C-alpha cells in the first residue's frame, strides 16, 4: 500500500488520514469490492506508526460498512461501497441575506433601530447568568417548554401590565427569539386558517413584508400620515386574517396612533372577525411623557401583542415575546415547538431576574435620557444646516426620526453619493410598497451613534445637498 501515507506534522489525526485515504479509494473505485487490505501490523510497519492507529482507522471503516472481515482470511472491501464523488467543488455562490442596513466601519451609519451597544449592562447581566447557572436546579439544563420559562413569563406579564396597560396572564406569553420570529410565528399560526389577506401599514419595515409574503400572505397596504395608519382607508372589500400595526411609534414615520383611530381599527377588526397584530415598536423611549398605553388593553381578545428586548437591551440576546388571545395559545406553543423547541434557558432566567429586581426599568430610564440627548443633537444639526427647509415628523420618541425636505427627492444615487462621502442615510421610500412615495423624507437613526458622529454625519449630508443645489445655502439658523 505504497499510496497510503501519513503526515505526522498535520493537524489532522493520523487515524483520520488513513481512514480518509481508504474511504476515497473505495468510493472512486481505486479499491474494488473484494480487494484485500494489508494487515494492521503490516501497514503500521510500512508507515512507521503505532499499530493501534491502523486498527482504529480500520474499525471506523468497518463501522461505516466499507470493510468486511472473513474469519481466517483477512479484511476485504465490502460490496456496494463505490460512489463516484466530485472533489474540489468550487465555492458556492450564495446570495447574502441583507436588509440593506450594513455599512463599512468607517461609514457613519444612521441606521434606525440599533440601541447604544456600549451601554449594555454587561456586569449585571453576567452576574445574573452566573446566578442562574449556580443556583438553579439541574433541570434548567434539560429540554424546556416551547412557551419559555415561567419565571420570565411572569416577569414580562407583570411589566407589561403595569407599564404598558396590557391585560394578560403569564400563560398567554410565549418567549421568542426576537420580534422577527414572533411575527413569523404569528403569521404562520393565523395564515393556517381560511383566508390569506393581511392588512399592513405603508410604509413599514422591509422584513415584515418578507415574512408575510413568505408565509403565503396577500398584502393589502394602508397609508400612513402624521397620526399613523389611515384607519378610514381600511379596505372594506376584503376580510383580512389580521391587521399589522405599530401604534405606539409607527415605523418608519414615527407617528402615535390616537385613540379615535385605535377605536376605528378595533371596530373594523371586530366587524371582519380579524386579529390585530400590535408590534410595540420603540414604545419605552418616549421623551415627553410616560409610554403610550398599548392597543392590547382595549381589546385583549382581539389583539396579538408583540414586544422585544432588542431595542431596550441589545439585539444579541435574541429575546422577544408574544401575548396571545386565549384561543391561540395552544396553537402558538405548538408552532414555537416546531420552530426551535425553546429559547436558551439561562438568558431567560437572567432576564427574569433583571426585570424582577428593578434593574431593567432603571436601565430603560437611563437609556431614555441618553437617546433624548442624541435626538436633540440630530434636531439641532438639521435646524443649523437646513433651517426652515426641513420638517421633523413623528412623535418625540424612539431611536430614529424622519426629516422631510419639501420639494426635494432623495434618489438612491444621491444616497450613494452621501455614503461615499462618509455617512449613510436611508430614504423612507425604501420601506414603501410604492417606491415613488415619500421621496422627500429621510429616515435618520441615532441610537448607536456618538455626538461627534452625529455632527460629522450631518455635515456630510449638508455639504452634499448644497453642492448639488438640492438645498439653498446660507439659509440655516445659528
C-alpha positions as CSV (number, residue, x, y, z in Angstrom):
1,X,0.0,0.0,0.0
2,X,2.6,2.5,-1.1
3,X,-0.1,5.0,-2.0
4,X,-1.1,5.3,1.7
5,X,0.8,7.9,3.6
6,X,0.6,9.9,6.8
7,X,1.9,13.4,7.7
8,X,2.9,13.3,11.4
9,X,3.0,17.1,11.5
10,X,-0.5,17.6,10.2
11,X,-3.3,18.9,12.4
12,X,-5.5,16.1,11.1
13,X,-5.1,13.0,13.3
14,X,-3.3,10.1,11.7
15,X,-6.4,7.9,12.2
16,X,-8.4,10.3,10.1
17,X,-5.7,10.5,7.4
18,X,-5.6,6.7,6.9
19,X,-9.4,6.4,7.1
20,X,-9.9,9.2,4.5
21,X,-7.4,7.7,2.0
22,X,-9.0,4.3,2.1
23,X,-12.5,5.8,2.0
24,X,-11.8,7.8,-1.1
25,X,-10.1,4.9,-2.8
26,X,-13.2,2.7,-2.2
27,X,-15.7,5.4,-3.3
28,X,-13.9,6.2,-6.5
29,X,-13.2,2.6,-7.4
30,X,-9.5,2.5,-6.9
31,X,-10.1,-0.3,-4.5
32,X,-12.8,-2.6,-5.8
33,X,-15.1,-4.9,-4.0
34,X,-13.3,-8.0,-2.6
35,X,-9.9,-6.2,-2.5
36,X,-7.9,-7.4,0.4
37,X,-6.3,-4.9,2.8
38,X,-2.9,-5.4,4.4
39,X,-3.0,-6.5,8.0
40,X,-2.9,-3.8,10.6
41,X,0.6,-4.9,11.7
42,X,1.9,-4.8,8.1
43,X,0.5,-1.3,7.3
44,X,1.7,0.1,10.7
45,X,5.2,-1.2,9.9
46,X,5.2,0.3,6.4
47,X,4.0,3.7,7.8
48,X,6.3,3.6,10.9
49,X,3.3,4.3,13.2
50,X,1.6,2.5,16.1
51,X,-0.5,-0.5,15.1
52,X,-3.3,0.9,17.3
53,X,-3.6,3.9,14.9
54,X,-4.2,1.5,12.0
55,X,-6.6,-0.6,14.0
56,X,-8.8,2.4,14.9
57,X,-8.8,3.6,11.3
58,X,-9.9,0.1,10.1
59,X,-12.5,0.0,12.9
60,X,-14.0,3.2,11.7
61,X,-14.1,2.0,8.1
62,X,-15.7,-1.2,9.2
63,X,-18.3,0.6,11.3
64,X,-19.4,2.6,8.2
65,X,-19.7,-0.5,6.1
66,X,-16.7,-0.1,3.9
67,X,-14.9,-3.2,5.1
68,X,-15.9,-6.8,6.0
69,X,-13.9,-9.3,7.8
70,X,-13.6,-13.0,6.9
71,X,-12.5,-15.2,9.7
72,X,-9.2,-16.7,9.0
73,X,-8.9,-14.9,5.6
74,X,-8.4,-11.2,6.5
75,X,-10.1,-7.8,5.8
76,X,-11.7,-7.0,2.4
77,X,-13.5,-4.2,0.7
78,X,-17.3,-4.6,1.0
79,X,-19.6,-4.9,-2.0
80,X,-21.7,-1.9,-2.9
81,X,-19.5,0.8,-1.4
82,X,-18.5,2.5,-4.7
83,X,-19.9,6.0,-5.4
84,X,-18.1,8.5,-7.6
85,X,-17.9,11.8,-5.8
86,X,-16.8,15.0,-7.2
87,X,-13.9,16.6,-5.4
88,X,-12.6,20.1,-5.4
89,X,-16.0,21.7,-5.8
90,X,-16.0,25.4,-6.4
91,X,-17.0,27.7,-3.6
92,X,-20.8,28.1,-3.6
93,X,-22.4,31.3,-4.8
94,X,-24.6,32.5,-2.0
95,X,-26.9,35.5,-2.0
96,X,-26.3,37.4,1.2
97,X,-29.3,37.9,3.4
98,X,-29.1,41.7,3.6
99,X,-31.8,44.1,4.6
100,X,-29.6,47.0,3.2
101,X,-28.6,48.4,6.6
102,X,-25.0,47.4,6.6
103,X,-22.0,49.7,6.0
104,X,-18.2,49.6,6.4
105,X,-16.9,50.6,9.9
106,X,-15.5,53.9,8.6
107,X,-19.0,55.0,7.4
108,X,-21.2,56.8,9.9
109,X,-24.4,54.7,9.7
110,X,-27.6,56.4,10.6
111,X,-29.4,53.1,10.7
112,X,-32.7,53.0,12.7
113,X,-33.4,50.6,15.5
114,X,-29.9,49.9,16.8
115,X,-29.5,50.7,20.5
116,X,-26.4,52.1,22.1
117,X,-24.5,48.8,22.5
118,X,-21.7,50.2,24.6
119,X,-24.1,50.9,27.5
120,X,-25.4,47.3,27.7
121,X,-25.2,46.4,31.4
122,X,-22.6,43.6,31.0
123,X,-21.6,43.2,34.6
124,X,-25.2,42.9,35.9
125,X,-26.1,40.6,33.0
126,X,-23.1,38.4,33.7
127,X,-23.9,38.3,37.4
128,X,-27.5,37.1,36.6
129,X,-26.2,34.5,34.2
130,X,-23.8,33.1,36.8
131,X,-26.6,33.1,39.4
132,X,-28.9,31.2,37.1
133,X,-26.2,28.5,36.5
134,X,-25.1,28.3,40.1
135,X,-28.4,28.3,42.0
136,X,-31.0,26.9,39.6
137,X,-31.9,23.2,39.7
138,X,-30.3,20.8,37.3
139,X,-33.5,20.7,35.2
140,X,-32.6,24.0,33.5
141,X,-30.0,22.0,31.5
142,X,-32.7,19.7,30.1
143,X,-35.2,20.3,27.3
144,X,-37.6,23.1,28.2
145,X,-41.1,24.1,27.2
146,X,-41.8,26.0,24.0
147,X,-43.6,28.8,25.7
148,X,-40.5,29.6,27.8
149,X,-39.6,29.7,31.5
150,X,-42.4,30.6,33.8
151,X,-40.0,32.9,35.7
152,X,-39.6,35.1,32.6
153,X,-43.2,34.9,31.5
154,X,-44.3,36.1,35.0
155,X,-41.8,38.9,35.0
156,X,-42.8,40.1,31.5
157,X,-46.5,39.8,32.3
158,X,-46.1,42.0,35.5
159,X,-44.0,44.5,33.5
160,X,-46.4,44.9,30.5
161,X,-49.5,45.0,32.8
162,X,-48.1,47.8,35.0
163,X,-46.1,49.7,32.3
164,X,-48.0,49.2,29.1
165,X,-51.6,48.6,30.2
166,X,-51.6,45.1,28.6
167,X,-54.3,42.8,30.0
168,X,-52.8,39.3,30.2
169,X,-51.9,36.2,32.2
170,X,-48.4,34.5,32.2
171,X,-49.9,31.5,30.3
172,X,-50.7,33.8,27.4
173,X,-47.0,34.7,27.0
174,X,-44.7,32.9,24.6
175,X,-40.9,33.7,24.6
176,X,-39.5,34.1,21.2
177,X,-36.1,34.8,19.5
178,X,-37.0,38.5,19.0
179,X,-39.7,40.3,17.0
180,X,-38.9,38.7,13.7
181,X,-39.6,35.2,15.0
182,X,-42.6,36.5,16.9
183,X,-44.2,37.9,13.7
184,X,-43.3,34.8,11.7
185,X,-44.9,32.6,14.3
186,X,-48.0,34.7,14.5
187,X,-48.4,34.8,10.7
188,X,-47.8,31.1,10.5
189,X,-50.4,30.5,13.1
190,X,-53.1,32.8,11.6
191,X,-52.5,32.1,7.9
192,X,-53.1,28.4,8.5
193,X,-56.7,29.3,8.8
194,X,-59.0,30.2,6.0
195,X,-58.0,33.4,4.3
196,X,-54.7,34.8,3.3
197,X,-55.3,38.6,3.3
198,X,-53.1,40.7,5.6
199,X,-53.5,44.4,6.0
200,X,-50.3,46.3,6.8
201,X,-49.2,49.9,7.3
202,X,-47.4,51.5,4.4
203,X,-44.6,52.3,4.8
204,X,-43.3,49.6,7.1
205,X,-40.1,47.7,7.8
206,X,-38.9,45.6,4.9
207,X,-38.6,42.3,6.8
208,X,-42.3,42.4,7.8
209,X,-43.2,42.4,4.1
210,X,-40.9,39.5,3.5
211,X,-42.2,37.4,6.5
212,X,-45.9,37.9,5.5
213,X,-45.2,37.1,1.8
214,X,-43.1,34.0,2.7
215,X,-46.0,32.7,4.8
216,X,-48.3,33.0,1.8
217,X,-50.0,36.2,2.9
218,X,-51.6,38.5,0.4
219,X,-50.6,42.0,1.5
220,X,-53.0,45.0,1.4
221,X,-51.3,48.2,2.3
222,X,-52.9,51.1,4.0
223,X,-51.2,54.5,4.0
224,X,-49.8,56.3,7.0
225,X,-49.9,60.0,7.8
226,X,-48.7,62.1,10.8
227,X,-51.3,60.3,13.0
228,X,-50.3,56.7,12.0
229,X,-52.4,54.3,9.9
230,X,-55.2,56.0,8.0
231,X,-57.9,53.8,9.5
232,X,-60.6,55.5,7.4
233,X,-59.0,53.8,4.4
234,X,-59.1,50.2,5.8
235,X,-60.3,48.0,2.9
236,X,-64.0,47.0,3.0
237,X,-63.8,44.7,0.0
238,X,-61.7,42.0,1.8
239,X,-61.8,40.1,5.0
240,X,-58.3,40.1,6.4
241,X,-57.0,37.4,8.7
242,X,-55.0,40.1,10.6
243,X,-54.0,43.8,10.6
244,X,-50.4,44.6,11.4
245,X,-49.8,48.0,13.1
246,X,-47.1,49.8,15.2
247,X,-49.4,52.1,17.1
248,X,-47.1,53.4,19.8
249,X,-44.3,54.6,17.4
250,X,-45.0,53.8,13.8
251,X,-42.1,52.6,11.8
252,X,-40.7,54.4,10.0
253,X,-42.8,57.6,10.1
254,X,-42.8,57.8,13.9
255,X,-46.5,58.6,14.5
256,X,-48.5,57.7,17.5
257,X,-52.0,56.3,16.7
258,X,-54.6,58.4,18.6
259,X,-57.5,56.9,20.5
260,X,-60.0,57.7,17.8
261,X,-58.1,55.7,15.2
262,X,-57.5,52.9,17.6
263,X,-61.2,52.5,18.2
264,X,-61.9,52.7,14.5
265,X,-59.2,50.0,13.9
266,X,-60.7,47.7,16.6
267,X,-64.2,48.2,15.3
268,X,-63.0,47.2,11.9
269,X,-61.3,44.1,13.2
270,X,-64.4,43.2,15.2
271,X,-66.6,43.6,12.1
272,X,-64.2,41.5,9.9
273,X,-63.5,39.0,12.7
274,X,-59.8,39.7,12.3
275,X,-56.9,39.8,14.7
276,X,-54.8,42.9,15.2
277,X,-51.0,42.3,15.5
278,X,-49.6,45.1,17.7
279,X,-45.9,45.4,17.3
280,X,-45.0,47.6,20.2
281,X,-42.0,49.2,18.5
282,X,-39.9,51.7,20.4
283,X,-42.6,52.1,23.0
284,X,-40.4,52.6,26.0
285,X,-38.4,55.6,24.7
286,X,-40.9,58.4,24.7
287,X,-39.3,61.7,25.7
288,X,-42.2,64.0,26.5
289,X,-44.1,61.8,29.0
290,X,-44.7,58.2,30.1
291,X,-45.0,55.4,27.4
292,X,-48.3,55.3,25.5
293,X,-50.8,52.7,26.6
294,X,-51.0,49.6,24.4
295,X,-53.7,48.8,22.0
296,X,-54.0,45.4,23.6
297,X,-55.5,46.8,26.8
298,X,-58.6,48.0,24.8
299,X,-59.3,44.6,23.2
300,X,-57.2,41.7,24.7
301,X,-59.2,39.0,22.9
302,X,-58.7,40.7,19.6
303,X,-55.0,41.8,19.8
304,X,-51.8,39.8,19.5
305,X,-49.2,41.9,21.4
306,X,-45.6,41.6,20.4
307,X,-42.6,43.0,22.3
308,X,-38.8,42.7,22.3
309,X,-35.7,43.4,24.3
310,X,-33.6,44.1,21.2
311,X,-34.0,47.8,21.5
312,X,-34.0,48.3,25.2
313,X,-31.1,45.9,25.9
314,X,-29.4,44.6,22.8
315,X,-30.3,42.5,19.7
316,X,-27.7,39.8,20.5
317,X,-29.6,38.2,23.4
318,X,-32.5,37.4,21.0
319,X,-35.4,37.5,23.4
320,X,-38.8,38.8,22.5
321,X,-42.4,37.7,23.4
322,X,-45.9,37.3,22.2
323,X,-49.1,37.8,24.2
324,X,-51.7,35.6,22.6
325,X,-55.5,35.6,22.9
326,X,-56.7,32.5,24.8
327,X,-57.9,30.6,21.7
328,X,-54.5,30.9,20.1
329,X,-52.3,29.8,23.0
330,X,-52.2,26.1,22.3
331,X,-51.5,26.6,18.6
332,X,-48.9,29.2,19.3
333,X,-47.0,26.9,21.6
334,X,-47.1,24.1,19.1
335,X,-45.8,26.4,16.3
336,X,-42.9,27.5,18.6
337,X,-42.0,23.9,19.4
338,X,-41.9,23.1,15.7
339,X,-39.6,26.1,15.0
340,X,-36.9,25.6,17.6
341,X,-38.3,23.8,20.6
342,X,-37.5,26.6,23.1
343,X,-35.2,29.6,23.7
344,X,-31.9,29.2,25.5
345,X,-32.7,28.9,29.2
346,X,-30.0,30.7,31.2
347,X,-30.6,34.0,29.3
348,X,-34.3,33.7,30.1
349,X,-33.6,33.3,33.8
350,X,-31.1,36.1,33.8
351,X,-33.6,38.5,32.1
352,X,-36.3,37.4,34.6
353,X,-34.1,38.4,37.5
354,X,-33.1,41.6,35.7
355,X,-36.7,42.6,35.4
356,X,-37.9,41.5,38.8
357,X,-35.1,43.2,40.8
358,X,-35.9,46.5,39.1
359,X,-32.7,46.8,37.1
360,X,-34.5,46.6,33.7
361,X,-36.7,49.6,34.4
362,X,-33.7,51.6,35.8
363,X,-31.8,50.8,32.6
364,X,-34.7,51.9,30.4
365,X,-34.9,55.2,32.3
366,X,-31.2,55.7,31.9
367,X,-31.3,55.0,28.1
368,X,-34.3,57.2,27.6
369,X,-32.2,60.2,28.8
370,X,-29.3,59.0,26.6
371,X,-31.4,58.8,23.4
372,X,-33.1,62.1,24.1
373,X,-29.7,63.7,24.1
374,X,-28.9,62.1,20.7
375,X,-32.2,63.1,19.3
376,X,-31.7,66.7,20.3
377,X,-28.3,66.6,18.6
378,X,-29.8,65.4,15.3
379,X,-32.6,68.0,15.5
380,X,-30.2,70.8,16.3
381,X,-27.9,69.8,13.4
382,X,-30.8,69.7,11.0
383,X,-32.0,73.1,12.1
384,X,-28.5,74.5,11.9
385,X,-27.8,73.3,8.4
386,X,-31.3,73.5,6.8
387,X,-33.4,75.8,8.9
388,X,-37.0,76.1,7.6
389,X,-36.2,73.8,4.6
390,X,-36.6,70.7,6.8
391,X,-39.5,69.5,8.9
392,X,-39.2,66.8,11.6
393,X,-42.1,64.3,11.6
394,X,-43.5,61.9,14.1
395,X,-43.7,61.9,17.9
396,X,-40.9,62.8,20.2
397,X,-39.7,59.3,20.9
398,X,-37.7,56.3,19.8
399,X,-34.3,55.6,18.2
400,X,-35.0,57.4,15.0
401,X,-36.7,60.4,13.4
402,X,-38.0,61.3,10.0
403,X,-36.9,64.5,8.3
404,X,-38.9,65.9,5.5
405,X,-37.3,68.2,2.9
406,X,-40.2,69.8,0.9
407,X,-39.8,69.7,-2.8
408,X,-36.7,67.5,-2.6
409,X,-36.2,64.0,-3.9
410,X,-33.8,61.5,-2.3
411,X,-32.7,59.1,-5.0
412,X,-30.6,56.1,-4.5
413,X,-27.8,57.8,-6.5
414,X,-27.9,60.7,-4.1
415,X,-27.8,58.5,-1.0
416,X,-24.9,56.5,-2.5
417,X,-23.0,59.7,-3.1
418,X,-23.5,60.8,0.5
419,X,-22.4,57.4,1.7
420,X,-19.2,57.6,-0.5
421,X,-18.5,60.9,1.4
422,X,-18.7,59.1,4.7
423,X,-22.3,58.9,6.0
424,X,-25.1,56.5,5.3
425,X,-28.7,57.7,5.4
426,X,-31.9,56.0,4.4
427,X,-34.9,57.1,2.3
428,X,-38.3,56.5,3.8
429,X,-39.3,55.4,0.2
430,X,-37.2,52.2,0.7
431,X,-39.9,51.0,3.1
432,X,-42.8,51.8,0.8
433,X,-44.9,49.5,-1.3
434,X,-44.8,52.2,-3.9
435,X,-41.1,53.4,-4.0
436,X,-42.2,56.7,-5.7
437,X,-43.8,57.8,-2.4
438,X,-42.1,59.7,0.4
439,X,-39.1,60.6,-1.8
440,X,-38.7,63.8,0.2
441,X,-38.1,62.1,3.5
442,X,-35.0,60.7,5.2
443,X,-35.1,58.1,8.0
444,X,-32.4,59.0,10.5
445,X,-31.4,56.6,13.3
446,X,-29.2,57.8,16.1
447,X,-29.3,55.1,18.8
448,X,-25.8,53.8,18.4
449,X,-24.0,57.0,17.3
450,X,-21.8,59.3,19.3
451,X,-22.5,63.1,19.4
452,X,-19.3,63.6,17.3
453,X,-20.5,61.1,14.7
454,X,-23.9,62.8,14.5
455,X,-22.3,66.2,14.0
456,X,-19.9,64.9,11.3
457,X,-22.6,62.9,9.5
458,X,-24.9,65.9,9.3
459,X,-22.1,68.0,8.0
460,X,-21.5,65.4,5.2
461,X,-25.2,65.4,4.4
462,X,-25.4,69.2,4.2
463,X,-22.3,69.5,2.0
464,X,-23.7,67.0,-0.5
465,X,-27.1,68.5,-0.6
466,X,-25.8,72.1,-1.1
467,X,-23.2,71.1,-3.6
468,X,-25.8,69.6,-5.8
469,X,-28.2,72.6,-5.4
470,X,-30.6,70.4,-3.6
471,X,-30.7,72.9,-0.7
472,X,-30.3,76.6,-0.8
473,X,-27.1,77.5,1.0
474,X,-26.9,80.2,3.7
475,X,-30.5,79.5,4.9
476,X,-29.6,77.9,8.2
477,X,-30.0,79.4,11.6
478,X,-27.1,79.8,14.0
